[in-house]
Amino acid sequence: MKVKFFANLRNITGVKEIEVEGVENVRLLLKKLVEIYGKAFREAVFDDGKIRRFYKILHNGHDIDFEQGLETKLKSDDVIAIFPPAGGG
């Protein structure tokens, strides 16, 4: 599946997107991304083991909060987009 990164996650990962295979749900995908990108990614995305507030994860354009959350099943042709909170004013 394709994973797209936005804002500060692009700085942490050094890429706009990657291909990841062999994960069956969003929870395992995030675990795999922590394995790939390490502590900086984990600290950016997680707070006390939970996804940081205001982060949005889209599965084929749909917010996982309206699917099965972290248990949302994934297929090889899916697209996941991870959006950190955006500032502005």
Buried (B, 14 or more C-beta within 10 A) or exposed (E): BEBBBBBEBBEBBEEEBBEBEEBEBBBBBBBBBBEEBEEBBBEBBBEEEEBEEEBBBBBBEEEBEEBEBBEBEBEEEBEBBBBBEEEEE
